[in-house]
Amino acid sequence: MCLAIPGRVESIDFPFAIVSFGGARKRIRIDLVEDVKIGEYVLAHAGLAIQKLSEEEVMEIEKLWEEMMEE
């Protein structure tokens, strides 16, 4: 099973970006996703951004994680 995590792009030095994952910052590659901008959200797996996400999608993912942790 694979796990991809949403994060917010804080800075870009193409093909890399610093992405915040709940406060933890990680340098990941963003060249697989078109037109990534600072402030946008990406879904990351194994050090790679694999798609962009809307803020609403991130909030829904976070809500689902919280619900799973309550069980």
DAFENDA-V897286 format. One record per backbone hydrogen bond with DSSP energy under -1.0 kcal/mol. NH is the residue of the N-H (numbers start at 0). CO is the residue of the C=O. Records with the same first field share a line. If there is no record, write none. Layout:
# DAFENDA-V897286
NH->CO + CO
This chain:
# DAFENDA-V897286
4->43
6->41
7->19
8->39
9->17
10->17
12->15
15->12
16->27
17->10
18->25
19->7
20->23
23->20
25->18
27->16
28->46
29->14
32->29
38->8
39->36
41->6
42->50
43->4
44->47
47->44
48->28
49->42
52->40
57->53
58->54
59->55
60->56
61->57
62->58
63->59
64->60
65->61
66->62
67->63
68->64
69->65
